[in-house]
Amino acid sequence: MKEIKTSEGKFIYKKLDTPTEFLCQRCNSMKKSKTVITWHTTKDEVKTICNGCYGLLTAKNLLQPVNKI
């Protein structure tokens, strides 16, 4: 499990032992994967997103790390 805090909220990246089915709440597609990302948004929402959507957000630099003080 890896936790990443960004300007868009907190992302918890989990690698599971077996594939699990879930609905990606960003692309609205059913997915089956060993990798699941839980997104705690800045609006106090909790969303499950797929690795593809997470990769797209990071590739487009939409997730900026929050500096620790």
C-alpha positions as CSV (number, residue, x, y, z in Angstrom):
1,M,0.0,0.0,0.0
2,K,1.3,3.4,-0.9
3,E,-0.3,6.7,0.2
4,I,0.2,9.9,-1.9
5,K,-1.0,13.3,-0.8
6,T,-1.6,15.8,-3.7
7,S,-3.4,19.1,-4.4
8,E,-6.4,16.9,-5.5
9,G,-6.6,14.9,-2.3
10,K,-5.1,11.7,-0.9
11,F,-4.6,8.6,-3.1
12,I,-4.1,5.2,-1.6
13,Y,-2.5,2.8,-4.1
14,K,-3.2,-0.9,-3.2
15,K,-1.7,-4.0,-4.9
16,L,-3.9,-7.0,-4.1
17,D,-3.0,-10.7,-4.3
18,T,-6.0,-11.6,-6.5
19,P,-7.9,-9.6,-9.1
20,T,-11.1,-7.8,-7.9
21,E,-14.0,-6.3,-9.8
22,F,-14.9,-2.7,-9.2
23,L,-16.4,0.3,-10.9
24,C,-13.9,3.1,-11.7
25,Q,-15.6,6.3,-10.5
26,R,-13.6,8.4,-12.9
27,C,-14.1,6.7,-16.2
28,N,-17.3,4.9,-15.2
29,S,-16.1,1.5,-16.4
30,M,-16.2,-1.9,-14.7
31,K,-12.6,-3.1,-14.1
32,K,-11.0,-6.3,-12.9
33,S,-7.5,-5.7,-11.5
34,K,-5.0,-6.5,-8.7
35,T,-4.4,-2.7,-8.5
36,V,-7.0,-0.4,-6.9
37,I,-6.6,3.2,-6.1
38,T,-8.8,4.9,-3.4
39,W,-9.1,8.7,-3.9
40,H,-10.0,10.8,-0.9
41,T,-10.9,14.0,-2.7
42,T,-10.6,17.6,-1.3
43,K,-14.4,17.6,-1.3
44,D,-14.5,14.8,1.3
45,E,-15.6,12.2,-1.3
46,V,-14.1,8.8,-1.5
47,K,-13.8,7.3,-5.0
48,T,-12.3,4.1,-6.3
49,I,-10.4,4.6,-9.6
50,C,-8.5,2.3,-11.9
51,N,-4.7,2.3,-12.5
52,G,-5.3,3.7,-16.0
53,C,-7.1,6.8,-14.7
54,Y,-4.5,7.3,-12.0
55,G,-1.7,7.0,-14.6
56,L,-3.5,9.5,-16.9
57,L,-3.8,12.0,-14.0
58,T,-0.1,11.7,-13.2
59,A,1.0,11.7,-16.8
60,K,-0.8,15.0,-17.4
61,N,0.7,16.5,-14.2
62,L,-2.7,17.0,-12.7
63,L,-1.5,15.6,-9.4
64,Q,0.9,18.0,-7.7
65,P,2.5,16.6,-4.5
66,V,1.8,18.6,-1.4
67,N,4.9,19.9,0.4
68,K,5.3,18.7,3.9
69,I,6.1,21.4,6.5
